Amino acid sequence: MDTMDEEKKTVTRVACPCDSCMGLKVLSVKTVRKHLDKQNPSLVYGSTKKQKLDQGGEDDYIHKGTTMTSFLLCLRVLVIFNNFPGVTQQCVDEILHLLLDVLGTYAPKDKIPWNFKSLNNFMSNFMTPMKRYTACPDECHLFEGKTHRCDRITCAGKTAGRTYHYIPLIDRLRQLYANPQIAKSLQQHSQAKDAEVHDIQHSEAWKELYGNGGKFDSDYRAIALEFSSDGFSPFHHSTSKPYSIEQQASVILNLPPELRTKPGFVLLHGLIPGPKAPKAEKFNTYLTPLVDELIQLERGVKVHDAYRNEPFILRATILVHVHDFPGQAKVMQGLGSGAKFACPMCKAEGTYSQMLKRMVYRSGREFLEEDDELRQDTSFPGGGIELGHPRLRNFAEETVLAATSGMLEEVVAETLPRSKERRNAKAAHAAVMATGGRKRCNEFDRLGDQEAGKIAVEGMHTIQGVAKNLHGILNGHRDGVAVRAHEAALNRFPGCAADERGRLPHAPFTLTKEGMATADERISHISIPQGKGVVPTAVFGDFHSMKSHTWHLLMTKGMYPYALRNLLGQQQVCALAMFCHIMAICAARCIHTDLLPRMRKHLHRSLALMDRAFPETLKTILWHMLNHLPMFLQRFGPIHSYWMFYFERQIHHHVSRLHNSRHPEAAMINSYRADALCTLMEYTDIGSGVIRASYKQKKQPAGGDKFEKVYGEHGKWAWKGGDDDGSIVCTRDGGGNVFFGRVLFFYDFIYQSKTHKYASVHWYDQPTEDVTTRVFSCNITSHNSSLNAAVPVDELSEPLIVAREEDSISILDFLDRKRMIELMDWMESIR
């Protein structure tokens, strides 16, 4: 980032984005301004009067006493409007009127827009282009413009359907490559260190895509995308007005991680309008414009590279699809979560439970190794020995079956109700769907390179769904008479069935009221470093809805093993501790490829042990999908590279700036276009100073001068000073032993004209480890004088999540490579 900032100051020539140049010519800034002026020579100031906006020479300035131009003024006001959700269009009108009144005769009215409408009309010429499509009444086709021309009998003579706003992908990529700094970032891929995979750019799939003989064959300017489709309500604060919008967006995986997730760099393709989401069979219609452009990009389009100052043929493809399970079923035309063969990866068969009123997936032991003793254990549901193996789906075969399924679906729709032909067609349709796992072909099948391995197990919603279900069993919300009756029918958990009056005795997999109070008290002791999230103090007793990130913390940061120790049955505590630790390893920021085989083995074993220790109501389709997670860790790297956190962050970003509740889709599209323009201008010499001056400064967290940002390998915030409020960090000595300590203060050490960042740390004695939960604890009254108190910041871990008690602390989320090996060695002993 520092290199990019230095280059911004020296840029004198940029790619011209006007309609005639289309980013293919690199010209001086002054010439680019003249081209843009010719493209949009007028502004409408609340009337029919049109006046020219000068953008060349000294006439470009608003008045002689400033270097502010009309374009920069409009950009500055647009940034304020975009970055501050509370600023309305009426507020912008008043700001512009105030400027006109203050400047008076020093600034003619043709230099400053009169209201927000005139400002937006002017700046829209520099924003990303947008297309409006109209769907026919049956949503079978899209037509550009305001009318539909569908000739189907069911659509003829009817009014048009939804209006679909779409931002062309090729134009957006041209804009990015027309910026030298961004173009440089797009083609400089990071390199992996040894067997460590920190990002998707280090992954196996990336090497196959860009390696010799791959699809892009060492063409590092080609673009790899991560596509997601997610539904949301723009009126989340109101329950009286249900409204659902579907966002289609992509992340450019070529960009560095710190850039690709910024809202201005996330590519918003389109918004499927509400108030109701379209049916699954209609989703293909709204994907047609995007797939058409992807087909063009497969062949290649001509684009100018502003960094190398030369034209080239740009290609792009979708490397991975990221959806929650309902979204995956809609976009990929798969089966829903309640289907018998719902898994898109394998042919695992669900069993419908009449007592639980849901589908249960018992195929977890199929993933165990051939000689694993858990295969011979008869205490699992069903009481038999497991001899099966997972049957993975054949994508080429399923594509043919999906086409057959779609044709049979049309036959069912065209035959008479209650006829023999209709019954036969429905039976054939159901059989084909069960075999192929899809209802019909999806729009992405037209690309020809789709495969099941591109549809990743999305970590955010999968972990959230599993944690919610498990949490409901622990606090009794998902426990009941039906659950106990189902388990009694399987001869499991004797003595736990409900009595004649429906009262439930205590079971080893649930918490008592006293246990929930104890667990909540332990949760209240947890201290989370700045930037890692917040966990409510009452999690088990006074349960309320929590965000996805909070569920992720509970499951993968050691909070469950710490809070629930000695509160469940011994088998349950041991299985839960193993499951949470292996999920922490799977969700780590770095994947060690040499540890993947062991990780896969212990994940399958932990899932099997949880199947044995907890009721079958836990075995939803999301629980089954965890068995496929190691395949995607090996193929795409850490799960944070392909989850939906940044897509949902972008949704929140634009919903918070929604100023028009009557037409929310159009308002959000315009908000995104303005944000994309501001992001592009940030990396140009024309607008970088303006953008930075208008950005809202981040507030320093509570703590005043006790809080300091340390720029080391981790780039983290850390507390300093105090008896009990310093950040807890860890290090290892020469023998590999781990030690924990509290940060006292930071200082700079200058050696040979170089400044090094150091921390003064109060080290504790060697920690103890709980036998059952494998949680470290330290006595905070102790002091280890054998360790050097002055430690380089880069040799410390990032601040750790801890639980502070009277005279001790418990370390919850310490995890390095050696710790992973230690935990997996411990897992070998669990039976």
N, C-alpha and C positions, 0 to 999 in steps of 0.2 A: 504493500500500500504506500509506503514512504517513497518508493521509486516512482510510482505512478504520480504522486503528488508533485515530485520534483519535475517530472516531464511536463505537467500541465503548464508550468510557468514558461516553458520554452517553445510551446507549440505556436507556430505562426501560420501554418497552412492546414486546412481541414478539408474533408470530403464534403462537397456541396450536396445538400439534401433536397434541392429544388426538383420540380417535376421534370425538367429537361435533362438535368445531370444525373438524377437518381442515385447519387452517392458514388458515381463512377469517375468523377473528376475531382482532383485535389487542387484547390484554389486558395488564394489569400483570403483572410477573414473579411477584408473590405469588399472583395469581389463577391463572396458568398452572401454578404448582406445585401448587395445590389440585386443579386439573383432572387433572393427571397422577397425583396421589395417589389420587383417586377411581378412576381407570382401573386402577391397580395398587395396591390397599391392603394387600397382604400380601407377606411374604418367607418362604420355607421355609428354616429353619436346620437342614438335615440331618435333619429329622424331619417328622412330620405337623403339627407345631405351626405355626400361622399367626398372625402378629401385625402390627398396623398400623404402617406407617411414617409418622410425622408429618412433614409438610412445610409447616407454616404457623407464623408467628410465632416466638417464642423456643423453642418445642418442636421446631423444625426443627434446632437445633444439637445436636451429639452430646453436649456437656456445657456447663456455664455458662462455662467458661474458654476457649472457642474459638468461632469463627464458622464452623467447618467443619460442613456439613450431611451427612446420610447420602448424599444424591445426589452431592454433590461428592466425598465420600470414595470412593464406588464408581467415579465417573468417573476419579479420580486413579489408582486401582489399575488400572483398565482401560487407561488410557493407558500405564502402566508395562508392563503385559503386552503391549500392542500394539507398542510402540516398541522393546522389547528382545527380540530373538529367543531369547535364552538363558533367559528367564523362562518356566518351565513352569507348568502348573496346580497342581502340588504345591507349587511355590515360592509361588504366590499364597495357597494354603491356609496355609502357614507364616507369611506376612506378616500375614494376617488374625488368626491365632491369637496372634501376638506382640502385635498391637494390643490385642486383648481382654485379654491378660495384663497389659500395661503400664497400660492405663487402669483395669482392675479395675472397681470399683463406680462410677467416674465416668462410664462409658458403658454403659448397659444393653445387653444382647445384642440387643434389638430395634432398636438403632441401627446396628449393624455386622453385615454378613453373616458367616456362620460359615465359609463355604468358597467356592471359585470357582464351584461350581454355583449356589449361592444368589445370588451376585453377578451371574452371567451371566443367570439367570432374571429378576432385577430389571431389569437394564440392557437386556435384549432388548426390553422394552416401549417403549423410546425409540429403538430402532434401526430401520433401514429394514425394512419387511415383506418376507417371503420366502415363496415358494410352492414346494411339492414336487409334481412331476408324475411319473407312472409311464408308461413307454412300453410298448406291447404287444409281444409277443415278436418280431414282424417289424419293429418300429419304424416303423409306418405312422401311428400316432396317439399323442397324449399325453392322459392322463387325470389330473385333479387327484385326489390321494389316493394310497393305497398299492396299489390294485388297478386292473386294466384291464378295460374293458368292450367290447373290440373284437369285432365279430360276424363278422369274416372267417374263412373256413374254416381258413386257415393259422394263425390265432391262437387259435381257440376251444379251450378246455380246457387251454391251456398256462399256465405260470407267467408272471408279469409280467417285463418286461425291465428296462432301466436306470431309475434314479431321477434325475430331472433337477431341479436346484435353480435356481430362477428368481427374480430380484429385479424386481418390477414397475417399469417405466419411469415411469409417470404418478405413482406415489407418490413416487418419488425426485425428480422435478421439482417436485412440490408442496412437499417438504421444503426444497429449495433456495430457492424463491420465498418461503417462509415466513420466511426470514432476511433482514433489511433490507440488510445489507452485501452479501451474495451476490446478492440480487435487483437491487441497484444495478449490480453488475458485469455481470450478465447482459444488461442492456439499454443499456449505454454502450459502443457499438462504437467502436473506434479509427478515425481518419481517415488516409488516405494522404497523403503529401507529394509533390506534383508527380507525376512518372512513376516513383516508387520504390514498390515493393511489398515490405514487410517481413513481412507476415503474410497469412493467408488472408482476414482481414477487409478487406484492401485490394484483394482480387482481383476479377477480372471476374465470376466466379460469384457472389460475395457481393453485388455490386451488382445483378446480375440478380435474385437471390433477394429482397432487401430494397428494391429501388428501386421507383419508381412503376410500377404495372402488373405487378410481379413476383408471385411466388407469395405472398409475405407482404405485399406492397404497403405498405411503410413501417411495418409492425408490428414494431418493434424488440424487443418482448418475446417474439416467436416464437423457437424454439430450432432451431439448425442443428447436426446431429450428424455425427461422423466415425466410421463403423462399421468394426470389424476383428474377424476371427476368426483365432485362432492356436493351434496345438497345442503342447503342452509336456509334459515329464515332471516330476512333482513330486519324483521320487527321482533327481535328476541325479547324486548322488554314488554311486549304486549301479547297476552294470551287470547284476547278477544278477536284478533285478526290473523287467522292462520294463513301463512303464505310460504311457499317453497320455491326456491330458485336453485338451479343446478349450475355449478361453476365448472367449466372445462379449462384447465390450465396446465402448463408445463414448466419444468425447471431446466435450465441449460446446464448440463453437467460439466461442460468444458470450463465454466467459470470457477474460480476458487471458492471454497465453501463459504467464506465470509461475504462474498458478493452474490452468489447464486440465490441465496434465500432472502435478499432484500426485496421488499414489495415491488420496487420499480424494475427489477430484473426478472421476476417471475412472469412468464408469458401467459397472460390471460387471453385465451382464444375466444371464448364466448360465454354468454349466460343464457341458459334455457329459461324462459320466463315462467312465472307462476300464473295464477295462485296455486295450482296443483302441479306436481311433477308429472311429466309424461309417463305413460306406461312403458314397460321394458321394451316392448316390440317397436316403440316409436323412437327409441334413443338413437337408432341407426340414422334416422333422418337428420338429426342435429349434429352428427359427426361427419356428414358428407363433405362440407367445405374444407374441414381440416384434413381429411384423408385425401381429397383431391390435391391439396397443396403438398402433402407428404409424398404423393406419387410423383409430382413434379420435382421435388427435392431428391427423390431417389435417382432420377435421371440427371439432375444437376441444373442449377440456374446461375446466370452470370451475375457476379457481385464484385464490388470494388473493395479491396483490402486496404484501408487507410494506413495501417501500420507498415506494410511492405510497399505501399503506394503502387499497387498493380491490380488488375482485374484477375479473377479466378473463377472456377466453377465450384459453386457451393453445393454440398450434399448434406442431407440430414436424415435422421431416423429416430424412432423411439426405441431407446435401449431397454426401458423397464416401465411397466404399468404399476401404479400405486393406487389402490382403492381400498376402502373398507369393504366388508363382505357384501352388504346390500348393493353398494355401488359397483362392485365387480360383477355381481349377477346381472345388473342392468346393462352395463357398458359392454361386457363380453358375452351377453346373452346366455349366462349360465343359469344353473338351478339355484333356488333360494336356500336359506339356511335350514328350512324345515324339510328339505327334500331327502329322499332315501339315499341318493348318490350325489350329495351336495358338494363334495370335495372336488375342486377343479384340477387337483394334482394326481389323485389316485382313485381307484374304484372301491374305496372303503364303503361298506354298506351299513347304513344306520338301522337301528331297531326302534320301532315306535312303542313307547310305553303308555299303556292305557291309564295307568295310575298317575304318571307325571305329566301326561298330555303333551309330550314332546318327543323328539327324536334323540336317541342316545347312540353314541358311537363307541363301540367296544373294541375297535381294531388296534388299540395302542400297542399291545404286545407283539404285533406283527413286525414292528420296526426294531425289535430287540435282536441282538446278535444270535446266531444259531445255537451257540453253547451257553447262552445266559440261563442261569438257574431259575429266573423268574418265569421263563416259559413253562417250566414244569410245576409251578405253584398252582394248586387247585383252589386256593382261597379267593381267587379273583371272581368277579361276577361271571356266571355261567358254569363255574366249577370245573372246567376242563383244562387240558394241556394245549398250549398254543403251538400249532404246527404251520400256520400260514405265514405268508410274506406279502408285503405291500405290492399291489399291482398298479404300476404307474400307467398313466394314460398315454396313448399314442395320439399326438396332436394332428398328424396328417389324416389318420383314420377318423378322428372326431370331426374334422372339418367336413368330410364327406357325409358323415352321419348328421351333422348340424344342417347341411343343405337338404338332406332327406327329411329331417324333422320339420324344417320350414315348409317344405312342399306338402307334407301331411297335415300341417296346421292349416294351410289354405284349403285343403280338401275338406277338413272338418268344418271350416267356416262356410263353405259353399254347399254342403249337403243339408238335406232337410232334417229338422230336429226329430229325435226319437226314431230315426230310421236305422235299418240294419247297417247300411253303408256308413252312417255316421259313427255308430258304435264300433265297427271294425276299424275305421280310420283313427278313432280316439285311442283304441287299444294299441294299434301299431305305432301311433305317435308317442304314447307313454313308454313303450318298449324301446323305441329308438332313443328317446331322451335319456332313459336310464342307462343305456349302453354308452351313449356318446357324451353325456354330462352337460349338454347344451340344448337350449330350446330351438335355436336357429343360428344361422351365420351372423357374425357381427361385422360392422363396417370395416374394421381393421383387417379382416381376412383379405380384402382387396390388395393389401400391400404385399402379400405372398411370403413374408418372412416372419409371420407370427408363430409363436411356440408357447407351450405352457410355462416354460422357464422364464418368460418375460413378465408374467403376472406374479409379482412378488407377494409373499406373506407380509402384509403391512404391520409393522411392529407396534405402532402407537395404538390402534384400535384393537388389535389382537390381545395385547397385554392388558389394555383397559377392560375388555370384555371378560377375560379370564379372571382378572382381579376382582371385578364386580361380583361375578358369580361365586367365587371363593369367599369373598367378604360376606355375601348374603348367607352362606352356609354357616360361617363362624358366628355371626350375630343373630342367627335364627330367622332372618327375613326370607330366606329361600329354603327354610326347613319347615316341615309340617307333617300332618297326619299322612298325606299321600307319599311323601318322601320316606317316612319310616315304614309304611306298608310295603312300598316297593322293595326296600332293603330286606324286610322280613321275608318277603316272597323268595328272595335269593339266598336266604339263610345267612345273612350278614348282620353284624352288630346285634347279637342276641341280647334280649332284655331292653331294647331301645324302642320297641313298637309302642304306639299309643294305647292307652287303656280304653275301657268301654266308654268313658266319658270324654274321650278325645284328648286327655292330658298327656303331654310328652315327658317321659323321664329324661334325665340328663344323658347325653350321648358323648362319646370321647371326641367327636369332631365339632362340637359346638361349645360356646362359652356360657358360663353361668353369669348372672347379673353381677356377682362379685368379681368374676373374671373379666368382664367387660370394663368394670370400673378400674381394675388394676391395669389392664392393657391401655386404657385411655390415660391413666396417670403416667405410665411409661412414655406414651407418645408425647405428652406435654413436656417431658424432659428433653426431647430431641431439639437440638440446635442445628439449623441448616444454614450454611454459608450463603452470602449474598449472591443472587443470580441462579441458585439451584432450585428455587421454588419455595412453596409454603405448604405445610401440612396442618390441617385443623387440629385443635387440641382434643376435641371429642370425635373420635373416628368410629368407635364400636358401639357405644351406648346411644348417644344422641346423633344418629347417623343422618347426614344430609348429602346431597349430590356434590360430587367433587369433579374437578377438571381432569382431563386425560393425563396431564403431567403429574398430578398428585397421585393418581393410581400407579403411574410408572414409578414414582419414588417409593411408594409402599412396597411394591413388588420387587424392585431391583436394587434398592439401596439398603438392604439389611434391616428394615424397620419391622417387618413381620416377625422374623426370628427373634429379634430383641423383645418386642412387645408381648409375644405369645409364649415365651419360654415358661415351662411348668404349668401352663394353663389349659392344655389339651392332653389327650392321651399320649403316651410315650411314642407310639407308632406314628401318630399324627404330627407331633412336634418334629420328629426326626425327618419324616417325608417332606414336611413343609420347609424345613431349613434347607434340605438338599435342593428342593425345587427352586427356592428363592436365590440360592447361591449360584445355581447353574443358569438361571435367568439373568443374574447380574453379569455373569461371564459372557453370555450371548449378547447382552445389551451394552457391552463395553465399547468405549470409543475406539479401541484398537483391537483388531482380530489377528491373532497369531496363527498363521496357516498350518504350522507344524502341530498345533494343539487341536485342530479341528476334528480329527478322528476321535480323540478322547472326549471332546465336547459333545459330539454327536451321540456317542455311546451313553454318556451320563445324562444327557437330556432325555433320551428315550427311557432310560431306567428311572429317572425321577418322575416322569409322567406315569409310568407303570406303577411305581410305589404310591403315588397320589391316587391312582385309580383304586388301589387296594385299601387305602386308609380313609377315603372320603366317599360320600354317597355318589350314586351314578348321575344325580342331577348336575354334577360338575361337567359331565362329558358332552358338552355342546360341540358344534362344528368348529368353533374357535379353539377349543381345547384340542381337537384333533389336528387343526392346522399347525399347532406348535411342533408337531412331528416333522413337518416339512421345512421348518425354519433353518436348520443347518445347511440345507441345499443352497439357500439364498445367501447365507453368510459366506459360503465358499465362492459363490458366483459373483456377488455384488459387493461384498465387504460388510462393514458395520451397518446395523439397521438404521442409524441416524442418517445415512446417505439416501435412504429410500423409504421414509415414513411421511406422514401427512401433517406433521407439526407446522411446517412452513406454509403449506397450502391453507391450513386453518388460520394461521397468523395473518396471511394476506386477506382472507375473508373478513376477519375481525378489523383489519386496517381499513378496509373500504366501507364496511358497514358502519363503523364509527364516524365516517365522513359522509354519511348518507343525508342529503339535504332535501330530497324530493321523495316523499312516501307515495305519491301517486304513480310515478313511473320509476320504481327503484332500479330496474335493470339498466335503463338509459343513464340514470344518475351515477350508478356504480361504474359503468363503462367510461363515462366522461371523467370520473375521479381517477380511474386507472390511467387513462391517456394523459392526464395532467401529471400524474405521478411519474409515468414513464418519461415524459419530456423533461421533468426536473432532474431525474436520474441521469439522463443523457447529458444535460447541460452541466451537471456537476463535474463531468470529465472533459470539459472543454475550457479553453482559455477565456471564452466569452462569458460564460455564466458561472464558473466555479466559485468566484468570490461572492457573487450574489446568493448562490444556493447556500453556501456555508454561513453567511451572515444571517440568513433567515431560518436556518435549522434550529429547532427547539433544543436547547442544551439539556443533557440528561442531569437529573437531580442527583446530588451526592447522597448516598444512603445515610440513614440515621447513624449518628456516631461521631460526626464532626471530624476533628483531626485525628481521631483514632482509626479512621478508615483510609486505606491507601491502596492505590492500584499498583500492582507489581508487574512489570513487563518482563516476564521470563519466558520460558518454554511454553508455559500454560497461559500467560496473559490474563491473570486472575486478580480478583479483589481479595484482600486479606485484612483481617483485624490485627491491630497491634496494641500492646500494652494491657494493663489491668491484671487483676488476680485471676479472674475467671472468664474474661470476655475475649482473650486473644484467640486467634485462629489456631486450630489443632492441625499439625502437619506431621509427616512421618519421613523417615529415612532408613536406610539399611547400612549396617557397619560392614567391615571387610569380610566378616564371616557369614554375611547374608541374614543376620538377625535384624528384626524390625524393631524400631523404637519410635515412640510418639512424643511430641512436645508442643509447647505453647509459644506462639510468636510474641516476642516482647516489643521489638521495634525493627525498623529497616534503616539501612544507611548505605551510602555510596563509598566504595573503596577504589581509589585511583592508583593504578599500577601501570607503569610504562605508558603514560598518557592515555590509558584506556580506563573507562569507568565501569566498575563491576558492581552489581546490586547484591548486597548481603542482607541476611536476617540474623538477628540475635534471638536464639531459641532456648527456652527452659525445657530441658529434656527430662522425661520421667524414667523411672526404672523399667526394666523389661516387662512387657505386658503379659497378662495371663489370658488363656483362651478357654471359653466355655466348651465342655466336651460335647454337648448335644447340639448347640446352635452355631458353634465355631465363631462366636463374636468375641473380639478382643476387649479387654478392660484394663485400665491403668489406675494406679493410686496417685491422685494429684498432689498429695502431700509429700511425695518422694522426689528425689532429685538425682539424676545420673550425671556425675561429674566427669565420667570417662569420655563422654562425647564432647566435641568442640561446639561451643555455643555459637560461634560465628560460622554460618553456613551460606554458601552461594545459593541464591534463590532458585537457580535452575536444578539444583540437586534435591530440592524439596518437592514433596507432592503438592497438589492443589489442596486448598483447605477442605477438611474432611467433615462429613456429617457425624455428629457425636450426640450422645445422650449424657447429660450432666446430672449426676446425683450428688449425694452429700460429700463424700470424700473420694469419689472415683468417677471416671468417665468410661463409657462404652463406645468403641469405634465401630461405625456401622458400614461405611462404604469404602474401606481401604481395599484396593484391588490392583496389583501389578502382576507381571508375568509369573514371578515366583509364587505369589499368593494363589494364582489360578492353579498352578501345579499342585500346591499343598492342598487346596480344596478338593481337587479331583482325586488326589491320593486318598483323602478321607472318604470320598464317595465310594471308592472301591470296597470299603469295609461294610457298607450298609447293605443289609439283606432284607 
